[in-house]
Amino acid sequence: MIELSDIAYVRSGAADLTKAVDFATRVVGLELAEPTEPGVAHLRADSRHHCLALVEGASGVISSGFLVRDEDALAAAERHLERAGYAVTRGDAAAARSRRVRSFVGFDDPFGNRVELVAHQETITRPVGFTRPAGITEFGHLCLDAPDVREAYRFWNTHFNARVSDWIGDAACLIRIDPVHHKLAVFRGDGPGLCHLNFQVATLDDVFRNWHFLQAEGVEIEMGPGRHPQSTAVFLYFLGPEGFTYEYSFGVRRIEDEDAWRPRTFDPDEPGSIDMWLGPTRRVSTQPQLRQA
């Protein structure tokens, strides 16, 4: 069993890097981290060096990173995946430096999502230099697409310390790797991709202030504000450049008693199963997975 400590980052290709960085900083509120790297913009939201790397090139998600305890754990994970039949590649020193980790391995999940396991992700102690007062407190979770969410959960639960918190029929699986209700979600989609990237905010007021700010900026609101009954989080999804969906949320549930928790199943067609406030719901945009060279 591979023990994941946390989510680490998302790397996403941007055909128009300048536009994508402007949106991530001026609109989302993230800090452009230093030092700069040609063709790569690292965006910061918490103590991680970055949680989002925008890479100049073809539009699409490149990889999603997860943290393991140390390099021994990374080597054990590499052996585990190879024994299970996955083609695992070791990142070289330059690639590790770009990710601001000491070492990493990459592989494709059964559906073609590129996953990277990393050891020793860089931490920055100084406060984040947010570019506007969005209220962001941390990188909250990431969401991948797969044609079959049941099989996707079988993969994550078989090989990793991943437990299902709740099901939304066969449309979504919400997965935890620590007490937070979900750090990873898998949504049903036609192919592999990144469904959205989540940032937690400090207060309910932040969600609504951001909603008004995004409307004033002419940003497409994909869904919300609303409240998910599964995680109890108040959510707001919005669309950025390159087909990249961001989410702000507040008030996510924590599952402290593992033995007492029982996963629930929600019918996605039942009113209130996506938004307890009965607002309009829709499937948010997915950024497709870029194939490895």
MIVO-567868 format. One record per atom (N, C-alpha, C): residue in three letters; x, y, z. Coordinates in steps of 0.1 Angstrom, whole numbers, padded with zeros to 4 digits, always signed. Atoms other than C-alpha are relative to their C-alpha. Layout:
BEGIN
ALAXYZ...
//
This chain:
BEGIN
MET+0008-0012+0000MET+0000+0000+0000MET+0009+0013+0000ILE-0007-0012+0001ILE+0013+0034-0010ILE-0007+0011+0008GLU+0006-0010-0008GLU+0008+0061+0016GLU+0002+0014-0005LEU+0000-0014+0005LEU-0001+0095+0002LEU-0001+0009+0012SER+0000-0010-0011SER+0007+0124+0026SER-0009+0011-0003ASP+0008-0012+0003ASP-0011+0151+0007ASP+0000+0001-0016ILE-0001-0005+0013ILE-0018+0166-0027ILE+0012+0009-0001ALA-0012-0008+0002ALA+0012+0184-0042ALA-0002+0012-0009TYR+0001-0010+0010TYR+0005+0203-0074TYR-0008-0005-0012VAL+0004+0003+0013VAL-0010+0204-0108VAL+0009+0007-0010ARG-0007-0007+0011ARG+0010+0211-0140ARG-0009+0000-0012SER+0009-0002+0010SER-0010+0225-0168SER+0006+0007-0012GLY-0005-0006+0012GLY-0001+0234-0204GLY-0008+0012-0004ALA+0007-0012+0003ALA-0010+0269-0215ALA+0005+0005-0014ALA-0003-0005+0013ALA-0010+0279-0252ALA+0003+0015+0001ASP-0002-0014-0002ASP-0012+0316-0241ASP+0004+0002+0015LEU-0005+0000-0014LEU+0010+0316-0209LEU-0003+0013+0006THR+0002-0014-0006THR+0007+0354-0204THR-0014+0001+0005LYS+0015-0001-0003LYS-0031+0353-0204LYS-0003-0009+0012ALA+0003+0010-0011ALA-0032+0322-0181ALA+0006+0005+0013VAL-0006-0005-0012VAL-0008+0338-0156VAL-0007+0012+0005ASP+0008-0012-0004ASP-0027+0371-0156ASP-0013-0004+0007PHE+0012+0005-0006PHE-0059+0352-0148PHE+0003-0006+0014ALA-0003+0007-0012ALA-0043+0331-0121ALA+0004+0010+0011THR-0005-0009-0010THR-0028+0361-0103THR-0011+0011+0002ARG+0009-0011-0002ARG-0051+0391-0110ARG-0014-0004+0003VAL+0014+0004-0003VAL-0084+0372-0109VAL-0001-0010+0011VAL+0000+0010-0011VAL-0078+0340-0088VAL+0006+0006+0013GLY-0007-0006-0012GLY-0054+0359-0065GLY+0012-0006+0004LEU-0012+0008-0004LEU-0025+0335-0065LEU+0013+0009-0001GLU-0013-0006+0001GLU+0011+0346-0060GLU+0009-0006-0011LEU-0010+0005+0010LEU+0036+0342-0089LEU+0013-0002+0008ALA-0011+0003-0008ALA+0064+0324-0071ALA+0013+0003-0007GLU-0014-0002+0004GLU+0101+0331-0074GLU+0009-0012+0004PRO-0005-0007+0012PRO+0126+0323-0088PRO-0008-0004-0013THR+0007+0003+0012THR+0112+0324-0123THR+0008-0010-0008GLU-0006+0010+0009GLU+0118+0297-0149GLU-0005+0002-0014PRO+0004-0003+0013PRO+0117+0302-0186PRO-0011-0010-0005GLY+0010+0009+0005GLY+0084+0289-0200GLY-0009-0006+0011VAL+0008+0006-0011VAL+0070+0279-0166VAL-0003+0011+0011ALA+0004-0009-0010ALA+0050+0300-0141ALA-0005-0008+0012HIS+0004+0007-0013HIS+0047+0287-0105HIS-0009+0009+0008LEU+0010-0008-0008LEU+0016+0299-0086LEU-0002-0006+0014ARG-0001+0004-0014ARG+0015+0298-0049ARG-0013+0004+0007ALA+0012-0003-0007ALA-0015+0296-0025ALA+0002-0003+0015ASP-0003+0003-0014ASP+0000+0283+0008ASP+0015-0003+0002SER-0014+0002-0003SER+0032+0270+0023SER+0008-0008-0010ARG-0007+0007+0011ARG+0040+0249-0007ARG+0007+0010-0009HIS-0006-0009+0009HIS+0064+0265-0032HIS-0010+0004-0011HIS+0011-0003+0010HIS+0036+0262-0057HIS-0010-0012+0001CYS+0010+0010+0002CYS+0004+0243-0062CYS-0005-0001-0014LEU+0003+0001+0015LEU-0001+0251-0099LEU+0012+0005-0008ALA-0011-0004+0010ALA+0026+0253-0126ALA-0007+0001-0013LEU+0005-0002+0014LEU+0015+0267-0159LEU+0012+0000-0009VAL-0012+0003+0009VAL+0038+0255-0187VAL-0004+0004-0014GLU+0003-0005+0013GLU+0040+0272-0220GLU+0001-0012-0010GLY+0001+0011+0010GLY+0029+0248-0248GLY-0014-0003-0003ALA+0014+0005+0003ALA-0001+0228-0258ALA-0009+0001+0012SER+0009-0001-0010SER-0032+0234-0238SER-0005-0013+0005GLY+0004+0013-0006GLY-0041+0206-0214GLY+0007-0003+0013VAL-0007+0003-0012VAL-0033+0191-0181VAL+0012-0009-0003ILE-0012+0008+0002ILE+0002+0176-0179ILE+0001-0011+0010SER-0001+0010-0011SER+0002+0159-0145SER-0006+0006+0012SER+0005-0004-0014SER-0012+0159-0110SER+0009-0007+0010GLY-0010+0005-0010GLY+0013+0155-0081GLY-0006-0003+0013PHE+0003+0004-0013PHE+0009+0137-0048PHE+0012-0002+0008LEU-0012+0001-0008LEU+0033+0138-0019LEU+0000-0013+0008VAL-0003+0012-0009VAL+0048+0107-0002VAL+0010+0005+0011ARG-0007-0004-0012ARG+0067+0107+0031ARG+0015+0004-0003ASP-0014-0003+0002ASP+0103+0106+0019ASP+0004-0009-0012GLU-0005+0007+0012GLU+0126+0090-0008GLU-0001-0015+0002ASP+0002+0014-0002ASP+0124+0056+0008ASP-0014-0004-0004ALA+0014+0003+0003ALA+0086+0057+0005ALA-0002+0001-0015LEU+0001-0001+0014LEU+0090+0069-0031LEU+0005-0012-0007ALA-0006+0012+0006ALA+0113+0040-0040ALA-0009-0012+0002ALA+0010+0011-0002ALA+0088+0016-0024ALA-0012+0001-0009ALA+0012-0002+0008ALA+0059+0031-0043ALA+0004-0003-0015GLU-0004+0003+0013GLU+0079+0028-0075GLU+0000-0015-0003ARG+0000+0015+0001ARG+0085-0009-0069ARG-0014-0006+0000HIS+0013+0005-0001HIS+0049-0015-0059HIS-0008+0002-0014LEU+0007-0002+0012LEU+0036+0001-0091LEU+0005-0008-0012GLU-0006+0009+0010GLU+0060-0018-0113GLU-0004-0014+0001ARG+0005+0014-0002ARG+0050-0051-0098ARG-0014-0001-0004ALA+0014+0000+0004ALA+0014-0041-0105ALA-0002+0001-0015GLY+0000-0001+0015GLY+0023-0037-0142GLY-0001+0014-0006TYR+0000-0014+0005TYR+0025+0001-0145TYR+0014+0004-0004ALA-0013-0005+0005ALA+0052+0017-0165ALA+0003+0013+0007VAL-0004-0012-0009VAL+0069+0041-0141VAL+0013+0006-0005THR-0013-0007+0004THR+0095+0067-0151THR+0005+0009+0011ARG-0006-0009-0010ARG+0119+0085-0128ARG+0003+0013-0007GLY-0003-0013+0005GLY+0121+0122-0133GLY+0015+0004+0002ASP-0014-0004-0002ASP+0156+0137-0139ASP+0001+0012+0009ALA-0003-0011-0010ALA+0172+0164-0118ALA-0006+0013-0005ALA+0006-0012+0005ALA+0160+0192-0141ALA-0015+0000+0002ALA+0015+0001-0001ALA+0124+0180-0141ALA-0004+0001+0015ALA+0003-0001-0014ALA+0125+0176-0103ALA+0002+0015+0005ARG-0002-0014-0004ARG+0139+0212-0099ARG-0012+0008-0005SER+0012-0008+0005SER+0110+0225-0121SER-0012-0002+0009ARG+0011+0003-0009ARG+0086+0208-0097ARG+0002+0004+0014ARG-0005-0004-0013ARG+0105+0220-0067ARG-0002-0011+0010VAL+0000+0012-0008VAL+0108+0185-0053VAL+0014-0006-0001ARG-0013+0007+0001ARG+0139+0164-0045ARG+0000-0011-0010SER+0001+0010+0010SER+0127+0135-0066SER-0014-0004-0002PHE+0014+0004+0003PHE+0096+0121-0083PHE+0000-0011-0010VAL+0003+0010+0010VAL+0082+0093-0104VAL-0013+0003-0007GLY+0013-0002+0007GLY+0054+0094-0130GLY-0005-0012-0006PHE+0006+0012+0007PHE+0030+0069-0144PHE-0014+0004-0004ASP+0013-0002+0005ASP-0004+0068-0161ASP-0010-0009+0008ASP+0010+0008-0006ASP-0035+0056-0142ASP-0007-0008-0011PRO+0006+0008+0011PRO-0057+0030-0160PRO-0008+0007-0010PHE+0008-0007+0010PHE-0076+0057-0178PHE+0008+0011-0008GLY-0009-0009+0008GLY-0046+0078-0190GLY+0003+0013+0007ASN-0004-0012-0007ASN-0044+0105-0163ASN+0015-0002+0005ARG-0014+0000-0004ARG-0007+0113-0156ARG+0001+0004+0014VAL-0002-0002-0015VAL+0001+0110-0119VAL+0015+0000+0003GLU-0013-0001-0004GLU+0033+0120-0103GLU+0001-0001+0016LEU-0003+0001-0014LEU+0045+0109-0068LEU+0013+0007+0003VAL-0011-0008-0003VAL+0069+0133-0052VAL+0005-0002+0014ALA-0006+0000-0014ALA+0093+0134-0022ALA+0006+0013+0002HIS-0006-0012-0005HIS+0104+0165-0003HIS-0004+0012-0009GLN+0005-0012+0007GLN+0083+0192-0019GLN+0004+0012+0008GLU-0005-0012-0007GLU+0097+0227-0011GLU-0011+0007+0008THR+0008-0008-0009THR+0082+0247+0017THR+0005+0014+0001ILE-0004-0014-0002ILE+0082+0285+0019ILE-0007+0005+0013THR+0005-0004-0013THR+0078+0300+0053THR-0007+0014+0000ARG+0005-0013+0000ARG+0070+0336+0044ARG-0015+0000-0004PRO+0014-0001+0004PRO+0033+0346+0041PRO-0002+0001-0016VAL+0003-0001+0014VAL+0018+0342+0006VAL-0003+0015-0004GLY+0003-0014+0005GLY+0018+0375-0014GLY-0012-0001-0009PHE+0012+0000+0009PHE-0017+0372-0027PHE-0002+0013-0007THR+0002-0012+0009THR-0025+0396-0055THR-0013+0008+0002ARG+0012-0007-0004ARG-0059+0404-0042ARG-0006-0008+0012PRO+0005+0007-0012PRO-0079+0396-0010PRO-0011-0010-0003ALA+0010+0010+0003ALA-0097+0365-0022ALA-0003-0009+0012GLY+0003+0008-0013GLY-0094+0349+0013GLY+0005-0014-0001ILE-0005+0013+0002ILE-0075+0318+0000ILE+0008-0004+0012THR-0008+0006-0012THR-0061+0296+0029THR+0009-0011-0005GLU-0008+0011+0004GLU-0048+0266+0010GLU-0006-0006-0013PHE+0003+0009+0011PHE-0048+0243-0020PHE-0009-0011+0006GLY+0010+0009-0006GLY-0079+0222-0012GLY-0001-0014-0005HIS+0001+0013+0007HIS-0083+0194-0037HIS+0001+0001-0015LEU+0000+0001+0015LEU-0080+0183-0073LEU-0010-0011-0004CYS+0010+0009+0006CYS-0105+0165-0095CYS+0004-0005-0013LEU-0003+0006+0013LEU-0097+0140-0123LEU-0012-0006-0006ASP+0011+0007+0008ASP-0119+0125-0150ASP+0004-0014-0003ALA-0002+0013+0004ALA-0123+0089-0158ALA-0014-0005-0005PRO+0012+0005+0006PRO-0149+0070-0179PRO-0008-0009+0010ASP+0006+0008-0010ASP-0157+0047-0149ASP+0005+0003+0013VAL-0004-0004-0014VAL-0156+0061-0114VAL+0002-0011+0009ARG-0001+0012-0009ARG-0161+0027-0098ARG+0014-0006-0002GLU-0013+0006+0003GLU-0130+0013-0115GLU+0011+0010+0004ALA-0010-0009-0004ALA-0111+0045-0108ALA+0002-0001+0015TYR-0002+0002-0014TYR-0118+0041-0071TYR+0007-0013+0004ARG-0007+0012-0002ARG-0107+0005-0073ARG+0015+0001-0001PHE-0014-0003+0002PHE-0074+0017-0086PHE+0006+0007+0012TRP-0005-0008-0011TRP-0069+0043-0059TRP-0001-0007+0014ASN+0001+0007-0013ASN-0081+0021-0030ASN+0008-0012+0000THR-0009+0012+0000THR-0061-0009-0041THR+0014+0003+0002HIS-0014-0003-0001HIS-0028+0008-0044HIS+0004+0011+0010PHE-0003-0011-0008PHE-0031+0038-0022PHE-0008+0000+0013ASN+0008-0001-0012ASN-0044+0048+0013ASN-0012+0010-0003ALA+0011-0008+0004ALA-0075+0062-0004ALA-0013-0006+0004ARG+0012+0005-0004ARG-0109+0058+0011ARG-0012+0008-0006VAL+0011-0007+0005VAL-0142+0067-0004VAL-0008+0007+0011SER+0008-0007-0010SER-0161+0094+0016SER-0015-0001-0004ASP+0013+0000+0005ASP-0192+0096-0006ASP+0000-0003-0015TRP+0003+0002+0014TRP-0206+0085-0040TRP-0011+0010-0005ILE+0011-0007+0007ILE-0226+0107-0064ILE-0004-0010-0011GLY+0004+0010+0009GLY-0242+0077-0081GLY+0012-0006-0007ASP-0011+0005+0008ASP-0219+0065-0109ASP+0007+0012-0007ALA-0005-0012+0006ALA-0211+0102-0117ALA+0013+0005+0007ALA-0011-0006-0007ALA-0185+0110-0091ALA+0003-0008+0013CYS-0005+0006-0012CYS-0164+0095-0063CYS+0009+0010+0008LEU-0007-0010-0008LEU-0151+0117-0034LEU+0009-0008+0009ILE-0010+0009-0006ILE-0119+0103-0019ILE+0008+0008+0010ARG-0008-0007-0011ARG-0100+0112+0013ARG+0013-0008+0001ILE-0013+0006-0004ILE-0063+0105+0022ILE+0004+0005+0013ASP-0002-0005-0013ASP-0065+0123+0055ASP-0014+0004+0005PRO+0013-0003-0005PRO-0094+0136+0077PRO-0009+0009-0009VAL+0008-0008+0009VAL-0105+0161+0050VAL-0009-0008-0009HIS+0010+0008+0007HIS-0137+0148+0033HIS+0005-0005-0014HIS-0007+0005+0013HIS-0119+0147-0001HIS+0011+0010-0004LYS-0011-0007+0006LYS-0085+0157-0013LYS+0001-0003-0015LEU+0001+0004+0014LEU-0092+0139-0046LEU-0014-0004-0003ALA+0013+0004+0005ALA-0124+0135-0066ALA+0002-0006-0014VAL+0000+0005+0013VAL-0130+0115-0097VAL-0014+0001-0006PHE+0013-0002+0006PHE-0158+0125-0120PHE+0000-0008-0013ARG+0002+0008+0012ARG-0172+0105-0149ARG+0002+0010-0012GLY-0002-0008+0012GLY-0159+0119-0182GLY+0004-0009-0012ASP-0002+0008+0011ASP-0153+0107-0217ASP+0015-0005-0001GLY-0014+0003+0000GLY-0115+0106-0212GLY+0007+0006+0012PRO-0008-0005-0012PRO-0087+0115-0188PRO+0001+0015-0001GLY-0001-0014+0000GLY-0084+0151-0177GLY-0001+0005+0014LEU+0001-0006-0013LEU-0085+0176-0149LEU-0014+0007+0000CYS+0014-0006-0001CYS-0121+0185-0139CYS+0001+0014+0006HIS-0002-0013-0006HIS-0111+0213-0115HIS+0011+0000+0010LEU-0009-0002-0011LEU-0087+0227-0090LEU-0006+0009+0011ASN+0008-0007-0011ASN-0100+0238-0056ASN+0010+0008+0009PHE-0006-0008-0010PHE-0089+0265-0032PHE-0010+0003+0011GLN+0009-0003-0011GLN-0103+0268+0003GLN+0002+0015+0004VAL+0000-0014-0004VAL-0112+0303+0015VAL-0004+0000+0015ALA+0000+0000-0014ALA-0113+0315+0051ALA-0015+0002+0005THR+0013-0003-0005THR-0150+0326+0054THR-0010-0002-0011LEU+0011+0000+0009LEU-0184+0323+0039LEU-0001+0013-0008ASP+0001-0013+0007ASP-0182+0360+0031ASP+0010+0000-0011ASP-0009+0001+0011ASP-0151+0353+0010ASP-0006-0006-0013VAL+0006+0007+0012VAL-0171+0330-0013VAL-0009+0011-0007PHE+0009-0009+0006PHE-0197+0357-0019PHE+0007+0013-0005ARG-0008-0012+0006ARG-0172+0386-0023ARG+0006-0004-0013ASN-0006+0004+0013ASN-0154+0365-0049ASN-0010-0002-0011TRP+0011+0001+0010TRP-0187+0358-0066TRP-0003+0013-0007HIS+0003-0013+0005HIS-0194+0395-0070HIS+0012+0005-0008PHE-0012-0005+0008PHE-0157+0402-0081PHE+0000-0007-0013LEU-0001+0007+0012LEU-0158+0375-0107LEU-0011+0005-0010GLN+0010-0006+0009GLN-0191+0388-0121GLN+0004+0013-0006ALA-0004-0013+0005ALA-0177+0423-0123ALA+0011-0001-0010GLU-0010+0002+0010GLU-0147+0409-0142GLU-0004-0007-0013GLY+0005+0007+0012GLY-0169+0391-0167GLY+0004-0014-0001VAL-0004+0014+0000VAL-0157+0356-0157VAL-0012-0009+0000GLU+0011+0010+0001GLU-0179+0327-0165GLU-0001-0008+0012ILE+0003+0008-0012ILE-0195+0312-0134ILE-0006-0013-0005GLU+0005+0013+0005GLU-0199+0275-0141GLU-0011-0005+0010MET+0010+0005-0009MET-0218+0267-0109MET+0002+0007+0014GLY+0000-0006-0013GLY-0227+0283-0076GLY-0002+0015+0000PRO-0003+0006-0013PRO-0226+0298-0051PRO-0011-0011+0004GLY+0009+0011-0005GLY-0242+0266-0035GLY+0007-0007+0011ARG-0006+0009-0011ARG-0236+0240-0008ARG-0001-0014-0004HIS+0000+0015+0003HIS-0225+0204-0015HIS-0005-0007+0013PRO+0004+0008-0011PRO-0244+0180+0008PRO+0010-0010+0005GLN-0010+0011-0004GLN-0215+0155+0008GLN+0010+0006+0009SER-0011-0006-0008SER-0187+0178+0021SER-0005+0011+0009THR+0006-0012-0006THR-0210+0206+0034THR+0007+0013-0004ALA-0007-0012+0004ALA-0187+0230+0016ALA-0009+0009-0009VAL+0006-0010+0009VAL-0201+0262+0001VAL+0010+0002-0012PHE-0008+0001+0012PHE-0188+0262-0035PHE-0003+0011-0010LEU+0002-0009+0011LEU-0182+0285-0064LEU+0010-0004-0011TYR-0009+0005+0011TYR-0168+0271-0097TYR+0000+0011-0011PHE-0001-0010+0011PHE-0155+0294-0125PHE+0010-0004-0010LEU-0008+0005+0011LEU-0138+0290-0158LEU+0011+0010-0004GLY-0011-0008+0004GLY-0104+0304-0166GLY+0005-0003-0014PRO-0005+0003+0013PRO-0083+0304-0198PRO+0004-0015-0002GLU-0005+0013+0003GLU-0073+0272-0215GLU-0010-0011+0004GLY+0010+0009-0004GLY-0105+0255-0204GLY+0002-0006+0014PHE-0004+0004-0013PHE-0092+0253-0168PHE-0010+0005+0010THR+0010-0004-0009THR-0119+0253-0141THR+0006+0001+0014TYR-0004-0002-0014TYR-0111+0268-0106TYR-0012-0001+0009GLU+0011+0000-0010GLU-0132+0264-0075GLU+0005+0007+0013TYR-0001-0004-0014TYR-0134+0284-0042TYR-0010-0007+0008SER+0010+0006-0009SER-0150+0267-0013SER+0003+0003+0015PHE-0002-0002-0014PHE-0155+0271+0024PHE-0008-0010+0008GLY+0008+0008-0010GLY-0165+0248+0053GLY+0000-0015-0003VAL+0000+0014+0003VAL-0154+0214+0041VAL+0000-0009+0012ARG+0001+0009-0010ARG-0163+0185+0063ARG+0013-0008+0003ARG-0011+0008-0004ARG-0136+0166+0083ARG-0006-0013+0006ILE+0004+0013-0005ILE-0140+0128+0090ILE+0011-0004+0010GLU-0010+0003-0010GLU-0122+0123+0123GLU-0001-0014+0005ASP+0002+0014-0005ASP-0137+0089+0132ASP-0002-0009-0011GLU+0000+0009+0012GLU-0128+0064+0105GLU-0010-0011+0002ASP+0008+0011-0002ASP-0146+0036+0121ASP-0015+0003+0000ALA+0014-0004-0001ALA-0179+0055+0125ALA-0005+0004-0014TRP+0005-0006+0013TRP-0180+0069+0089TRP-0004-0011-0009ARG+0005+0009+0010ARG-0201+0051+0063ARG-0002+0008-0013PRO+0002-0007+0012PRO-0199+0063+0027PRO-0015+0000-0004ARG+0013-0001+0004ARG-0232+0075+0014ARG-0001+0001-0016THR+0002-0001+0015THR-0247+0074-0022THR-0011+0010-0002PHE+0009-0010+0004PHE-0264+0104-0037PHE-0004-0002-0015ASP+0004+0000+0014ASP-0285+0103-0069ASP+0002+0013-0006PRO-0003-0013+0006PRO-0272+0131-0091PRO-0012+0007-0006ASP+0012-0005+0006ASP-0307+0135-0106ASP-0010+0005+0011GLU+0009-0004-0011GLU-0323+0141-0072GLU+0002+0015+0004PRO-0002-0014-0004PRO-0329+0178-0064PRO+0007+0001+0013GLY-0008-0002-0012GLY-0304+0189-0038GLY+0011-0009+0002SER-0012+0010-0002SER-0279+0161-0043SER+0013+0006-0004ILE-0012-0007+0003ILE-0254+0185-0058ILE+0001+0013+0007ASP+0001-0013-0007ASP-0265+0218-0043ASP-0012+0000+0009MET+0011+0000-0010MET-0285+0218-0011MET-0009+0012-0001TRP+0008-0012+0001TRP-0296+0253-0019TRP-0009+0000-0013LEU+0009+0002+0012LEU-0313+0240-0051LEU+0003+0010-0011GLY-0004-0008+0011GLY-0294+0263-0074GLY+0002-0008-0013PRO-0003+0008+0013PRO-0288+0254-0111PRO+0013-0007+0001THR-0012+0008+0000THR-0262+0227-0115THR+0003-0004-0014ARG-0005+0004+0013ARG-0241+0217-0145ARG+0013-0007+0002ARG-0013+0007+0000ARG-0211+0196-0153ARG+0010+0011-0004VAL-0010-0010+0003VAL-0181+0219-0151VAL+0010-0005-0011SER-0009+0004+0011SER-0155+0220-0179SER+0012-0008+0005THR-0012+0009-0003THR-0126+0195-0180THR+0011+0005-0010GLN-0012-0002+0009GLN-0091+0203-0193GLN+0006-0014-0003PRO-0004+0013+0004PRO-0081+0172-0213PRO+0015-0003+0004GLN-0013+0004-0003GLN-0050+0152-0204GLN+0009+0000-0013LEU-0009+0000+0011LEU-0020+0158-0227LEU+0007-0013+0001ARG-0007+0013+0001ARG-0004+0126-0239ARG+0015+0002+0002GLN-0014-0001-0002GLN+0032+0120-0229GLN+0007-0003-0014ALA-0008+0002+0012ALA+0058+0122-0257ALA+0006-0014+0000
//
